[in-house]
Amino acid sequence: MNPPVVLTIAGTDSSGGAGVGADLATFAALGVHGTCVVAAVTAQDTTGVRAVHPIPYDVVVAQLDAVLDDLDPVAVKTGMLATPEVVRLVAERCADRVLVVDPVLVATSGAVLASAAVVAAYREHLLPVATVATPNAEEFAALGRPGGANVLVTRGGDIATTNDHGTGCTHSAALAAYLAHGVDLATAAPLADAFVARQLHLGSDWTLGRGRGPVAHLLAHPHAPTQGEIA
């Protein structure tokens, strides 16, 4: 039986903790086939965001056409969309699918990642058609504290760790994966919470980077290659 197909429309993260990389790893861990549209390329590490390069609009459209026309994803998950034009594009093209909107407006480091025009586009176009939105507390405030049963305000896990870079991306990707499997939102939300808690616990004692390290995207018991396999 084919796995459900899920699409992430998001930015890259050169540190590997968040963005498209985190989404695809989470999709794989939860048994769905991940596809992607890159909306922005970022230069970032565990201490902060150094640069953001929005992908040209026509290239974003071409990527989206390629996935929607051929693989027909059950669910779409959004991350950093970078421009108001891309926010509106997603609202227009993806409203007929399960749509999980993670409004990436502020990085874990505190860096502001969205302009006022992008925030307005979320409020006016994307949030009204979302199956569920998953802002953190700062993003919820920036969006004007939108109401409705389809808004889940996320928070960090209860695990004592500074390795939490990418928590929001991982949570929303997990939520999209569970919804793609046909689980209802009331059941999918705590499952996504539990998945994130497990991953935070798994990487809680890592020392990767000089700042807030990445959420673990390994499976609980990864198979490390033996010397014989490497040879």
Stockholm file with secondary structure:
# STOCKHOLM 1.0

chainA/1-231         MNPPVVLTIAGTDSSGGAGVGADLATFAALGVHGTCVVAAVTAQDTTGVRAVHPIPYDVVVAQLDAVLDDLDPVAVKTGMLATPEVVRLVAERCADRVLVVDPVLVATSGAVLASAAVVAAYREHLLPVATVATPNAEEFAALGRPGGANVLVTRGGDIATTNDHGTGCTHSAALAAYLAHGVDLATAAPLADAFVARQLHLGSDWTLGRGRGPVAHLLAHPHAPTQGEIA
#=GR chainA/1-231 SS CCCCEEEEEEECCTTSSSHHHHHHHHHHHTTCEEEEEEEEEEEEETTEEEEEEECCHHHHHHHHHHHHHHTCCSEEEECCCCSHHHHHHHHHHHTTSEEEECCCCBCTTCCBCCCHHHHHHIIIIIGGGCSEECCBHHHHHHTTCCCSTTBCCBCCCSSCCSCCBTHHHHHHHHHHHHHHTTCCHHHHHHHHHHHHHHHHHHTTTCCCSSSSCBCCCSCSSCCCCCHHHHC
#=GC SS_cons         CCCCEEEEEEECCTTSSSHHHHHHHHHHHTTCEEEEEEEEEEEEETTEEEEEEECCHHHHHHHHHHHHHHTCCSEEEECCCCSHHHHHHHHHHHTTSEEEECCCCBCTTCCBCCCHHHHHHIIIIIGGGCSEECCBHHHHHHTTCCCSTTBCCBCCCSSCCSCCBTHHHHHHHHHHHHHHTTCCHHHHHHHHHHHHHHHHHHTTTCCCSSSSCBCCCSCSSCCCCCHHHHC
//
